Amino acid sequence: MSRLWKEFSKGLWKDLPPFKVVLGLCPVLAVTKTADNGFGMGMAVIFVLTMSNILVSIFRKIIPPKVRIACFIVIAASLVVSVELLMQAFAYPLYQQLGIFVPLIVVNCIILGRAEAFASKNPILLSAADGLGMGIGFTISLTLLGGLRELLGYGTIFGNQIMPDSYKPFSFMIEAPGAFVCLGLLLSAMNIFTSWQARRKGQAVLDNPGHDCKTCGICSR
């Protein structure tokens, strides 16, 4: 049980995507104009990431090493098609808002990275915990970034008015450059907090605090 919790919880802070491992930035920057969009994309990623980890773990001993990446992509693509059909049936306005970034989940670095670095080497329960934790962390990240941009750009969060009527929306924040600015601010805040925690514990402050190259889908290659 402790191992399951460890694999699940690392995606909530230690290897929090995209703020700690800085992966999957394409949807992070493109779809987070509002908290709704960020949450919707995050939920889609949770489903695809968790199920792909489970399926890769199930078939890890059957898939030939030479074609493993192609097989991972096929598994992810099948799950993404399911997500697309479900969103078209039950959340069509959100599907229209997310647009091309829903099918692009197939090649998201987080999906392929976790399949290659973790699910292909570990049993089903651990792989499911890893995928679920990373997916929830990704959803939190997108929702937080989308909420910040929506608050500054529209004065609302999840469509609910937060700022007073006298507030003049900072429209720059809902444009593409605003996404980079907000992401940079959040990355800076998290690094400052992590460095402060390390100093309190008497630990060395790393250039990329909290990042573990052994579990990263890119560094582990």
Buried (B, 14 or more C-beta within 10 A) or exposed (E): EEEBEBBBBBBEBBBBBBBBBBBBBBBBBBBBBBBBBBBBBBBBBBBBBBBBBBBBBBBBEEBEEEEBBEBBBEBBBBBBEEBBEEBEEEBEEBBEBBEEBBBBBBEBBBBBBBBBBBBBEBEBEBBBBBBBBBBBBBBBBBBBBBBBBBBBBBBBBEEEEEBEEEEEBBEEBBEEEBBEBBBEEBBEEBBEEBBEEBEEEEEEEEEEBBBBEEBBBBEBE
